[in-house]
Amino acid sequence: MIKDVQQFDLFGKETFVKAVVAAPFRFPVMMQNEACFYYVISGCSNVVTPTQRITTMEEEGLVMQCGTYLSEFLGGKDMMYCEAIAVHFHEDVMRMIYDKEFPDFLLNVKKITPVNYNKIKASELIKNYVSSLQFYFENPELVSEEILKLKIKELIILLAKTDNAEAIHSLLAGMFTKAEIDFKEVVEANIYNNFSLTELASLTSLSLSSFKREFYKHYNSSPAKYIKNRKLERAAKLLKSTSLRVSDIAYDCGFSDIAHFSKSFQKHYGDSPSGYRTQE
């Protein structure tokens, strides 16, 4: 659950956002024509790309290309809340900020191979930058359009001077070039995650109805039936080949409810998970 959100808009677009979220909490993030710098102030979170999960700890950041993601807030040790700041790079806003003095990364957009994301361990420069944003969130009456434009430019310069400067430069150069998504690759990468069909559809950048149609084309089955069967098949293999607890196997295969897992397994294999494990 989102406890508190503050934001500053630039040219009518959400640009600087600070959020405090009660963990655990997961929601889709749609960035079709924008990129983002995401920084965890406290707690821990996962950013799920179409094919990967990136864990971001306190004082770590991500620069993410345009696309669709799932954001999971996990809190932290003895913490119920996760606090994070996001700075959104909108292509039209960036062009207005720089006017005719485009930096190299905007001029070279069509020449760069897209990079989905780059993880950043905060330097003192980045930490100081985040602290300056927190000051403005605490004193919103001091914020002006000119200050927001300067803070965007400052962040671009700082990111270009990180330890991963070359990778960051490539990412910034292609930040608005959306990477091609292979439907089956996304499905296979997330099939054992405990995602709803709506969340899985969002990772493929499709509506739920379009996702179901596309899924049937590739797998000749409904997604709910196919994914459930794949999870149960994996569980059956783990029961026979490992000594993991039934609850751990259920979780590893994407089931969050042990009772539901046991009932589904019994129906599919004609025996309970424990009974199936002891079968000769």
One Martini backbone bead per residue (centre of mass of N, CA, C, O) as a GRO file, in nm:
protein
  280
    1MET     BB    1   0.096   0.036   0.021
    2ILE     BB    2   0.047   0.372  -0.023
    3LYS     BB    3   0.126   0.629   0.199
    4ASP     BB    4   0.318   0.836   0.022
    5VAL     BB    5   0.305   1.123  -0.213
    6GLN     BB    6   0.539   1.312  -0.411
    7GLN     BB    7   0.532   1.581  -0.667
    8PHE     BB    8   0.694   1.704  -0.970
    9ASP     BB    9   0.618   1.901  -1.240
   10LEU     BB   10   0.708   1.913  -1.600
   11PHE     BB   11   0.530   2.022  -1.846
   12GLY     BB   12   0.292   1.823  -1.724
   13LYS     BB   13   0.503   1.611  -1.604
   14GLU     BB   14   0.603   1.352  -1.431
   15THR     BB   15   0.929   1.374  -1.260
   16PHE     BB   16   0.919   1.400  -0.939
   17VAL     BB   17   0.933   1.122  -0.698
   18LYS     BB   18   0.798   1.045  -0.370
   19ALA     BB   19   0.786   0.730  -0.181
   20VAL     BB   20   0.577   0.558   0.060
   21VAL     BB   21   0.579   0.202   0.134
   22ALA     BB   22   0.396  -0.069   0.222
   23ALA     BB   23   0.510  -0.374   0.309
   24PRO     BB   24   0.405  -0.559   0.075
   25PHE     BB   25   0.434  -0.437  -0.278
   26ARG     BB   26   0.268  -0.444  -0.609
   27PHE     BB   27   0.334  -0.280  -0.935
   28PRO     BB   28   0.289  -0.138  -1.229
   29VAL     BB   29   0.518   0.004  -1.484
   30MET     BB   30   0.462   0.258  -1.727
   31MET     BB   31   0.722   0.331  -1.994
   32GLN     BB   32   0.683   0.419  -2.316
   33ASN     BB   33   0.809   0.752  -2.313
   34GLU     BB   34   1.028   0.670  -2.086
   35ALA     BB   35   1.257   0.721  -1.830
   36CYS     BB   36   1.460   0.617  -1.528
   37PHE     BB   37   1.541   0.719  -1.194
   38TYR     BB   38   1.610   0.490  -0.924
   39TYR     BB   39   1.586   0.531  -0.554
   40VAL     BB   40   1.685   0.390  -0.246
   41ILE     BB   41   1.659   0.501   0.078
   42SER     BB   42   1.468   0.268   0.206
   43GLY     BB   43   1.508  -0.059   0.207
   44CYS     BB   44   1.350  -0.282  -0.041
   45SER     BB   45   1.367  -0.380  -0.396
   46ASN     BB   46   1.199  -0.479  -0.696
   47VAL     BB   47   1.274  -0.509  -1.046
   48VAL     BB   48   1.065  -0.620  -1.308
   49THR     BB   49   1.136  -0.743  -1.594
   50PRO     BB   50   1.057  -0.938  -1.857
   51THR     BB   51   1.345  -1.130  -1.763
   52GLN     BB   52   1.399  -0.984  -1.476
   53ARG     BB   53   1.545  -0.944  -1.137
   54ILE     BB   54   1.605  -0.642  -0.946
   55THR     BB   55   1.784  -0.574  -0.667
   56THR     BB   56   1.724  -0.291  -0.441
   57MET     BB   57   1.899  -0.123  -0.220
   58GLU     BB   58   2.013   0.075  -0.009
   59GLU     BB   59   2.174   0.314  -0.192
   60GLU     BB   60   2.040   0.236  -0.469
   61GLY     BB   61   2.031   0.234  -0.833
   62LEU     BB   62   1.835   0.300  -1.137
   63VAL     BB   63   1.853   0.281  -1.493
   64MET     BB   64   1.567   0.308  -1.711
   65GLN     BB   65   1.416   0.213  -1.971
   66CYS     BB   66   1.182   0.196  -2.169
   67GLY     BB   67   0.877   0.033  -2.041
   68THR     BB   68   0.786  -0.266  -1.857
   69TYR     BB   69   0.708  -0.306  -1.506
   70LEU     BB   70   0.773  -0.439  -1.180
   71SER     BB   71   0.707  -0.325  -0.847
   72GLU     BB   72   0.879  -0.429  -0.544
   73PHE     BB   73   0.805  -0.392  -0.204
   74LEU     BB   74   1.001  -0.510   0.099
   75GLY     BB   75   1.156  -0.337   0.267
   76GLY     BB   76   1.316  -0.428   0.582
   77LYS     BB   77   1.486  -0.449   0.851
   78ASP     BB   78   1.252  -0.380   1.073
   79MET     BB   79   1.062  -0.289   0.820
   80MET     BB   80   0.754  -0.158   0.666
   81TYR     BB   81   0.913   0.050   0.484
   82CYS     BB   82   0.952   0.214   0.164
   83GLU     BB   83   1.189   0.448   0.021
   84ALA     BB   84   1.154   0.654  -0.283
   85ILE     BB   85   1.308   0.779  -0.589
   86ALA     BB   86   1.192   0.944  -0.895
   87VAL     BB   87   1.322   1.013  -1.229
   88HIS     BB   88   1.177   1.141  -1.516
   89PHE     BB   89   1.231   1.082  -1.874
   90HIS     BB   90   1.103   1.283  -2.111
   91GLU     BB   91   1.144   1.345  -2.430
   92ASP     BB   92   0.996   1.624  -2.457
   93VAL     BB   93   1.122   1.748  -2.203
   94MET     BB   94   1.420   1.723  -2.282
   95ARG     BB   95   1.395   1.908  -2.534
   96MET     BB   96   1.304   2.161  -2.374
   97ILE     BB   97   1.545   2.187  -2.186
   98TYR     BB   98   1.770   2.192  -2.432
   99ASP     BB   99   1.656   2.258  -2.691
  100LYS     BB  100   1.929   2.318  -2.914
  101GLU     BB  101   2.128   2.181  -2.681
  102PHE     BB  102   2.204   1.892  -2.746
  103PRO     BB  103   2.314   1.622  -2.632
  104ASP     BB  104   2.458   1.338  -2.737
  105PHE     BB  105   2.233   1.132  -2.635
  106LEU     BB  106   2.016   1.262  -2.831
  107LEU     BB  107   2.165   1.256  -3.111
  108ASN     BB  108   2.220   0.915  -3.077
  109VAL     BB  109   1.962   0.739  -3.061
  110LYS     BB  110   1.980   0.574  -3.355
  111LYS     BB  111   2.290   0.445  -3.276
  112ILE     BB  112   2.178   0.273  -3.034
  113THR     BB  113   2.188   0.005  -2.833
  114PRO     BB  114   1.979  -0.111  -2.625
  115VAL     BB  115   1.941  -0.062  -2.265
  116ASN     BB  116   1.752  -0.147  -1.998
  117TYR     BB  117   1.978  -0.131  -1.759
  118ASN     BB  118   2.141   0.026  -1.458
  119LYS     BB  119   2.332  -0.025  -1.184
  120ILE     BB  120   2.375   0.183  -0.877
  121LYS     BB  121   2.622   0.281  -0.663
  122ALA     BB  122   2.630   0.523  -0.453
  123SER     BB  123   2.766   0.813  -0.451
  124GLU     BB  124   2.822   1.110  -0.311
  125LEU     BB  125   2.688   1.263  -0.541
  126ILE     BB  126   2.420   1.109  -0.539
  127LYS     BB  127   2.349   1.150  -0.243
  128ASN     BB  128   2.343   1.461  -0.259
  129TYR     BB  129   2.122   1.475  -0.468
  130VAL     BB  130   1.900   1.336  -0.304
  131SER     BB  131   1.910   1.537  -0.068
  132SER     BB  132   1.817   1.779  -0.241
  133LEU     BB  133   1.539   1.661  -0.306
  134GLN     BB  134   1.440   1.635  -0.015
  135PHE     BB  135   1.443   1.935   0.042
  136TYR     BB  136   1.217   2.003  -0.168
  137PHE     BB  137   0.998   1.818  -0.046
  138GLU     BB  138   1.011   1.986   0.231
  139ASN     BB  139   1.021   2.265   0.024
  140PRO     BB  140   0.800   2.335  -0.220
  141GLU     BB  141   0.804   2.657  -0.227
  142LEU     BB  142   1.103   2.655  -0.380
  143VAL     BB  143   0.987   2.553  -0.637
  144SER     BB  144   1.080   2.557  -0.985
  145GLU     BB  145   1.125   2.526  -1.312
  146GLU     BB  146   1.431   2.589  -1.313
  147ILE     BB  147   1.512   2.386  -1.096
  148LEU     BB  148   1.414   2.129  -1.239
  149LYS     BB  149   1.592   2.159  -1.488
  150LEU     BB  150   1.862   2.152  -1.331
  151LYS     BB  151   1.820   1.869  -1.197
  152ILE     BB  152   1.824   1.711  -1.458
  153LYS     BB  153   2.103   1.797  -1.561
  154GLU     BB  154   2.261   1.704  -1.314
  155LEU     BB  155   2.196   1.401  -1.334
  156ILE     BB  156   2.317   1.348  -1.610
  157ILE     BB  157   2.606   1.421  -1.530
  158LEU     BB  158   2.639   1.218  -1.293
  159LEU     BB  159   2.583   0.955  -1.453
  160ALA     BB  160   2.831   1.008  -1.656
  161LYS     BB  161   3.033   0.978  -1.373
  162THR     BB  162   3.030   0.697  -1.321
  163ASP     BB  163   3.170   0.385  -1.313
  164ASN     BB  164   2.945   0.326  -1.561
  165ALA     BB  165   2.965   0.539  -1.793
  166GLU     BB  166   2.945   0.381  -2.060
  167ALA     BB  167   2.674   0.239  -2.000
  168ILE     BB  168   2.513   0.493  -1.934
  169HIS     BB  169   2.549   0.634  -2.203
  170SER     BB  170   2.403   0.418  -2.369
  171LEU     BB  171   2.136   0.437  -2.217
  172LEU     BB  172   2.081   0.739  -2.262
  173ALA     BB  173   2.090   0.729  -2.572
  174GLY     BB  174   1.848   0.481  -2.557
  175MET     BB  175   1.600   0.550  -2.358
  176PHE     BB  176   1.367   0.573  -2.612
  177THR     BB  177   1.444   0.276  -2.703
  178LYS     BB  178   1.259   0.016  -2.748
  179ALA     BB  179   1.266  -0.299  -2.674
  180GLU     BB  180   1.237  -0.600  -2.788
  181ILE     BB  181   0.974  -0.845  -2.736
  182ASP     BB  182   0.962  -1.178  -2.642
  183PHE     BB  183   0.703  -1.356  -2.553
  184LYS     BB  184   0.823  -1.635  -2.461
  185GLU     BB  185   1.051  -1.521  -2.289
  186VAL     BB  186   0.871  -1.390  -2.078
  187VAL     BB  187   0.712  -1.634  -1.988
  188GLU     BB  188   0.956  -1.822  -1.909
  189ALA     BB  189   1.081  -1.614  -1.696
  190ASN     BB  190   0.773  -1.609  -1.523
  191ILE     BB  191   0.617  -1.888  -1.469
  192TYR     BB  192   0.724  -1.918  -1.143
  193ASN     BB  193   0.578  -1.676  -1.069
  194ASN     BB  194   0.359  -1.483  -0.853
  195PHE     BB  195   0.162  -1.398  -1.103
  196SER     BB  196  -0.060  -1.244  -1.262
  197LEU     BB  197  -0.195  -1.211  -1.568
  198THR     BB  198  -0.185  -0.904  -1.568
  199GLU     BB  199   0.119  -0.881  -1.499
  200LEU     BB  200   0.224  -1.050  -1.735
  201ALA     BB  201   0.101  -0.876  -1.956
  202SER     BB  202   0.259  -0.611  -1.886
  203LEU     BB  203   0.544  -0.734  -1.966
  204THR     BB  204   0.430  -0.749  -2.281
  205SER     BB  205   0.251  -0.491  -2.348
  206LEU     BB  206  -0.041  -0.609  -2.281
  207SER     BB  207  -0.340  -0.688  -2.270
  208LEU     BB  208  -0.520  -0.937  -2.144
  209SER     BB  209  -0.666  -1.021  -2.406
  210SER     BB  210  -0.412  -1.018  -2.590
  211PHE     BB  211  -0.249  -1.220  -2.427
  212LYS     BB  212  -0.437  -1.463  -2.457
  213ARG     BB  213  -0.419  -1.479  -2.764
  214GLU     BB  214  -0.110  -1.505  -2.787
  215PHE     BB  215  -0.080  -1.756  -2.612
  216TYR     BB  216  -0.244  -1.952  -2.790
  217LYS     BB  217  -0.058  -1.933  -3.038
  218HIS     BB  218   0.198  -2.060  -2.881
  219TYR     BB  219   0.037  -2.301  -2.677
  220ASN     BB  220  -0.256  -2.408  -2.719
  221SER     BB  221  -0.357  -2.241  -2.455
  222SER     BB  222  -0.439  -2.140  -2.167
  223PRO     BB  223  -0.266  -1.972  -1.930
  224ALA     BB  224  -0.378  -2.092  -1.666
  225LYS     BB  225  -0.342  -2.394  -1.739
  226TYR     BB  226  -0.047  -2.403  -1.833
  227ILE     BB  227   0.094  -2.275  -1.585
  228LYS     BB  228  -0.010  -2.470  -1.372
  229ASN     BB  229   0.112  -2.728  -1.496
  230ARG     BB  230   0.408  -2.636  -1.487
  231LYS     BB  231   0.422  -2.605  -1.181
  232LEU     BB  232   0.347  -2.900  -1.109
  233GLU     BB  233   0.579  -3.037  -1.263
  234ARG     BB  234   0.803  -2.906  -1.100
  235ALA     BB  235   0.714  -3.007  -0.824
  236ALA     BB  236   0.740  -3.309  -0.886
  237LYS     BB  237   1.047  -3.305  -0.938
  238LEU     BB  238   1.130  -3.189  -0.656
  239LEU     BB  239   1.010  -3.416  -0.483
  240LYS     BB  240   1.205  -3.644  -0.613
  241SER     BB  241   1.504  -3.468  -0.613
  242THR     BB  242   1.438  -3.353  -0.322
  243SER     BB  243   1.430  -3.226   0.039
  244LEU     BB  244   1.233  -3.024   0.025
  245ARG     BB  245   0.990  -2.860   0.135
  246VAL     BB  246   0.674  -2.823   0.039
  247SER     BB  247   0.656  -2.516   0.086
  248ASP     BB  248   0.912  -2.445  -0.081
  249ILE     BB  249   0.816  -2.562  -0.348
  250ALA     BB  250   0.564  -2.395  -0.381
  251TYR     BB  251   0.711  -2.122  -0.386
  252ASP     BB  252   0.913  -2.188  -0.622
  253CYS     BB  253   0.645  -2.241  -0.821
  254GLY     BB  254   0.425  -1.994  -0.745
  255PHE     BB  255   0.298  -2.053  -0.462
  256SER     BB  256   0.123  -1.893  -0.180
  257ASP     BB  257  -0.073  -2.147  -0.126
  258ILE     BB  258  -0.065  -2.452   0.019
  259ALA     BB  259  -0.354  -2.555  -0.007
  260HIS     BB  260  -0.380  -2.502  -0.310
  261PHE     BB  261  -0.144  -2.678  -0.396
  262SER     BB  262  -0.243  -2.950  -0.278
  263LYS     BB  263  -0.511  -2.961  -0.431
  264SER     BB  264  -0.391  -2.942  -0.720
  265PHE     BB  265  -0.204  -3.187  -0.698
  266GLN     BB  266  -0.417  -3.402  -0.634
  267LYS     BB  267  -0.581  -3.361  -0.896
  268HIS     BB  268  -0.339  -3.418  -1.101
  269TYR     BB  269  -0.194  -3.695  -0.936
  270GLY     BB  270  -0.369  -3.846  -0.701
  271ASP     BB  271  -0.186  -3.697  -0.479
  272SER     BB  272  -0.004  -3.593  -0.247
  273PRO     BB  273   0.295  -3.456  -0.210
  274SER     BB  274   0.393  -3.661   0.007
  275GLY     BB  275   0.293  -3.918  -0.137
  276TYR     BB  276   0.448  -3.879  -0.404
  277ARG     BB  277   0.736  -3.887  -0.281
  278THR     BB  278   0.698  -4.205  -0.172
  279GLN     BB  279   0.684  -4.316  -0.433
  280GLU     BB  280   0.807  -4.580  -0.651
   0.00000   0.00000   0.00000
